[in-house]
Amino acid sequence: MPERTTFNPAANVEGLSEEQAEEIKGQSRPNAALIHETIRAEGESELERRWWAIVLSGLAAGLSIGLSLVVQGELHAFISDESTRRLVAPLGYTVGFLVVVLGRQQLFTENTLTPILPLLHHRDRGTFLNVVKLWILVLVANIAGTWAVAAVLAHTDVFEPRIRDAFVEIAHHTVEGSFWATFARAVFAGWLIALMMWLLPAAEGTRVHVILIMTYVIALGEFSHIVAGSVDCAFLMQTGKASLSDYAFVFFAPTLLGNVVGGTTLVAILNYGQVAAEIDK
């Protein structure tokens, strides 16, 4: 692995004492190449993990993301004013992502960026196959976790009827659009999640804020996320309000495709392109 590049904004400024130069360096933002190398190093680590560790982490993420529907449904049910509900209820959606990202659990849409940077760097068959294996393991584990959460929400009396009605109302957006409308919304979601992952290395003490803002925008715009949306759509299926065909072809296929396109092309490839020459140097 090449050495990570660092950026010292005071390096070319004359007349500064060593103490002043260090102070400027400490207050500066990391440059794009450093962010890239930080994420790529994480991606290399993920590609080397054992398969069972990936599966368990992915399953945990699928279960944890169910909190997004639970908390959003609670807020939706207890806020009577429509305008206030529209703005406040999406905050509940952020809870699942906070748990997943801060808990370092494997979420499929994170992997449209993190392991793609090593692939763009190495560009060999072995790395490609490792990325495909990682994607399959994480996606299957994530979906299994979401179906387990949806089963609990659908077949138990943990939540009172008005909250379950709120779950239905929130979840309905996963199956109400055309293939291409859902695909377009999924591109936005994939783009925002990958952007979030790109921003986190530079966020330091404000990581919670970054996660909150980016995932709040996803919920507010009703953009389609393959894992969080799977909880919603699986809940509809298990309560008889959607079919397996709806899940597979109206939600899953366009959402998966859109998330991959949004994450890999709009963030991974473009951000790699801006630093490729500097990294190679």
C-alpha positions as a printed Julia matrix, in Angstrom:
281×3 Matrix{Float64}:
   0.0     0.0     0.0
   1.41    3.43   -0.91
   2.11    5.9     1.83
  -0.79    8.16    2.68
  -0.37   11.72    1.49
  -0.86   14.57    3.9
  -1.49   18.21    3.2
   0.29   20.98    5.09
  -1.22   24.38    4.17
   1.61   26.2     5.92
   4.39   24.42    4.04
   4.72   27.1     1.37
   4.16   30.14    3.59
   7.33   32.02    4.53
   7.89   33.81    7.8
   5.97   31.42   10.04
   7.41   29.96   13.18
   7.31   26.19   13.65
   4.61   26.62   16.3
   2.46   28.73   13.96
   2.88   26.24   11.13
   1.78   23.39   13.38
  -1.23   25.38   14.56
  -2.33   26.06   10.98
  -1.82   22.42   10.07
  -3.92   21.32   13.05
  -6.81   23.58   12.08
  -6.86   22.69    8.38
  -9.21   20.27    6.69
  -7.82   16.99    5.27
  -7.5    17.11    1.51
  -9.39   14.81   -0.88
  -6.43   12.47   -1.36
  -6.13   11.86    2.38
  -9.87   11.19    2.67
  -9.61    8.81   -0.29
  -6.71    6.89    1.24
  -8.44    6.68    4.62
 -11.55    5.14    3.05
  -9.49    2.88    0.78
  -7.55    1.52    3.76
 -10.87    0.73    5.42
 -12.05   -0.94    2.22
  -8.92   -3.11    2.05
  -9.6    -4.2     5.63
 -13.23   -5.07    4.84
 -12.19   -7.2     1.86
  -9.88   -9.23    4.11
 -12.5   -10.05    6.78
 -13.71  -13.61    7.26
 -17.05  -14.42    5.62
 -18.82  -15.3     8.86
 -17.79  -12.0    10.46
 -19.22  -10.14    7.45
 -22.48  -12.11    7.63
 -22.94  -11.52   11.36
 -22.19   -7.8    10.97
 -24.58   -7.57    8.02
 -27.32   -9.36    9.95
 -26.84   -6.98   12.86
 -27.17   -4.02   10.49
 -30.38   -5.43    9.0
 -31.87   -5.78   12.47
 -30.66   -2.37   13.65
 -32.01   -0.53   10.61
 -35.48   -1.64   11.68
 -35.27    1.09   14.3
 -35.69    3.6    11.48
 -39.24    2.42   10.79
 -40.04    1.95   14.48
 -39.03    5.44   15.62
 -40.35    7.14   12.5
 -43.66    5.33   12.99
 -43.88    6.44   16.62
 -43.34   10.08   15.67
 -45.74    9.79   12.75
 -48.47    8.34   14.95
 -48.28   10.92   17.73
 -47.87   14.15   15.73
 -51.28   15.3    14.59
 -50.35   18.37   12.56
 -49.55   17.26    9.0
 -46.9    19.91    8.29
 -45.09   19.28   11.57
 -45.28   15.53   11.06
 -43.84   15.86    7.56
 -40.8    17.69    8.91
 -40.28   15.96   12.28
 -41.13   12.29   11.65
 -38.16   11.75    9.27
 -35.86   12.36   12.24
 -36.9     8.9    13.43
 -35.48    7.44   10.23
 -31.99    8.56   11.25
 -31.91    6.39   14.39
 -31.28    3.1    12.61
 -28.44    4.6    10.58
 -26.85    6.12   13.68
 -26.75    2.68   15.3
 -25.43    0.97   12.16
 -22.74    3.48   11.22
 -21.48    4.34   14.69
 -21.67    0.65   15.64
 -19.52   -0.27   12.62
 -22.07   -2.73   11.29
 -22.01   -3.75    7.61
 -24.56   -1.9     5.5
 -24.8    -2.67    1.79
 -24.96    0.93    0.61
 -21.76    1.79    2.46
 -20.1    -0.86    0.32
 -20.92    1.0    -2.89
 -18.02    3.26   -1.85
 -15.65    1.66    0.66
 -14.51   -1.5    -1.22
 -14.88    0.14   -4.64
 -11.9     2.41   -3.99
  -9.52   -0.58   -3.59
 -11.03   -2.05   -6.78
 -10.42    1.18   -8.71
  -6.88    1.25   -7.34
  -5.86   -2.37   -8.05
  -8.14   -3.1   -11.05
  -7.5    -6.83  -10.92
  -9.66   -9.94  -11.01
  -8.95  -10.95   -7.41
 -10.12   -7.64   -5.97
 -13.19   -7.68   -8.21
 -14.18  -11.15   -6.98
 -13.63  -10.11   -3.36
 -15.89   -7.08   -3.88
 -18.61   -9.26   -5.43
 -18.36  -11.72   -2.53
 -18.56   -8.89    0.01
 -21.59   -7.37   -1.74
 -23.45  -10.69   -1.87
 -22.74  -11.6     1.75
 -23.66   -8.17    3.11
 -26.8    -7.8     0.99
 -28.14  -11.25    1.87
 -27.41  -10.74    5.57
 -28.95   -7.25    5.55
 -32.13   -8.48    3.87
 -32.42  -11.44    6.25
 -32.23   -9.02    9.18
 -34.88   -6.73    7.71
 -37.3    -9.6     7.15
 -36.81  -10.75   10.74
 -37.62   -7.26   12.05
 -40.61   -6.96    9.71
 -41.94  -10.31   10.97
 -41.83   -9.09   14.57
 -43.59   -5.83   13.66
 -46.23   -7.62   11.59
 -47.03  -10.65   13.75
 -46.75   -9.42   17.33
 -48.66   -6.91   19.45
 -45.59   -4.97   20.56
 -47.03   -1.77   19.04
 -50.54   -0.46   19.34
 -52.83   -0.31   16.28
 -52.32    3.39   15.47
 -48.56    2.9    15.37
 -48.94   -0.13   13.1
 -51.17    2.01   10.88
 -48.37    4.57   10.78
 -45.95    1.82    9.71
 -48.29    0.99    6.82
 -48.59    4.62    5.75
 -44.83    5.16    5.85
 -44.05    1.87    4.11
 -46.51    2.39    1.28
 -44.13    4.67   -0.61
 -41.87    1.67   -1.35
 -44.41    0.18   -3.76
 -46.3     3.16   -5.09
 -43.94    4.33   -7.85
 -43.02    3.02  -11.29
 -39.77    1.11  -11.86
 -37.96    4.21  -13.16
 -39.37    6.54  -10.5
 -38.14    4.18   -7.78
 -34.81    3.83   -9.58
 -34.38    7.62   -9.66
 -35.2     7.92   -5.95
 -32.74    5.11   -5.23
 -29.96    6.91   -7.11
 -30.42    9.84   -4.74
 -30.31    7.55   -1.7
 -27.19    5.72   -2.89
 -25.52    9.03   -3.67
 -26.32   10.5    -0.24
 -25.17    7.44    1.72
 -21.91    7.22   -0.21
 -21.4    10.98    0.27
 -21.98   10.47    3.97
 -19.25    7.84    4.06
 -16.94   10.15    2.14
 -17.55   12.97    4.64
 -17.12   10.94    7.84
 -13.29   10.7     7.86
 -13.08   14.51    7.94
 -15.99   14.96   10.35
 -14.11   13.94   13.53
 -16.31   15.16   16.42
 -19.29   15.96   14.2
 -19.94   12.49   12.79
 -23.33   12.25   14.46
 -24.38   15.48   12.78
 -23.26   14.24    9.36
 -25.22   11.0     9.74
 -28.29   12.85   11.01
 -28.32   15.38    8.18
 -27.67   13.0     5.3
 -30.15   10.34    6.4
 -32.77   12.95    7.33
 -32.6    14.2     3.73
 -33.17   10.64    2.48
 -36.28   10.26    4.64
 -37.59   13.75    3.88
 -37.28   13.16    0.14
 -38.69    9.61    0.44
 -35.67    8.34   -1.46
 -35.41    4.54   -1.81
 -32.84    2.72    0.31
 -32.43   -1.0    -0.27
 -32.03   -1.98    3.4
 -34.25    0.5     5.24
 -36.86    0.15    2.5
 -36.72   -3.64    2.8
 -38.03   -3.39    6.37
 -40.93   -1.27    5.1
 -41.79   -3.42    2.09
 -41.38   -6.73    3.95
 -43.74   -5.39    6.62
 -46.33   -4.62    3.92
 -45.94   -8.13    2.53
 -46.33   -9.82    5.89
 -49.45   -7.81    6.68
 -51.03   -8.68    3.32
 -50.78   -5.17    1.84
 -48.18   -6.02   -0.81
 -47.23   -9.13   -2.77
 -43.92  -10.89   -3.3
 -43.98   -9.54   -6.85
 -44.3    -6.01   -5.46
 -41.32   -6.62   -3.21
 -39.14   -8.13   -5.93
 -39.96   -6.01   -8.97
 -41.53   -2.75   -7.76
 -39.18   -2.2    -4.79
 -36.12   -4.46   -4.7
 -34.85   -4.5    -8.3
 -35.02   -0.76   -9.08
 -33.85    0.22   -5.6
 -30.82   -2.07   -5.66
 -29.86   -0.88   -9.13
 -30.32    2.78   -8.24
 -28.37    2.56   -4.98
 -25.44    0.9    -6.76
 -25.45    3.49   -9.55
 -25.74    6.39   -7.12
 -23.0     5.16   -4.8
 -20.45    3.85   -7.28
 -20.7     6.36  -10.12
 -21.66    9.61   -8.4
 -19.3     9.23   -5.45
 -16.75    6.42   -5.76
 -15.71    6.92   -9.39
 -15.97   10.72   -9.44
 -14.08   11.17   -6.18
 -11.47    8.64   -7.25
 -11.07   10.53  -10.5
 -10.28   13.81   -8.76
  -7.41   12.32   -6.76
  -6.17    9.52   -9.06
  -3.19   11.48  -10.4
  -2.13   12.56   -6.91
  -2.47    9.04   -5.5
  -0.48    7.51   -8.36
   2.23   10.14   -7.86
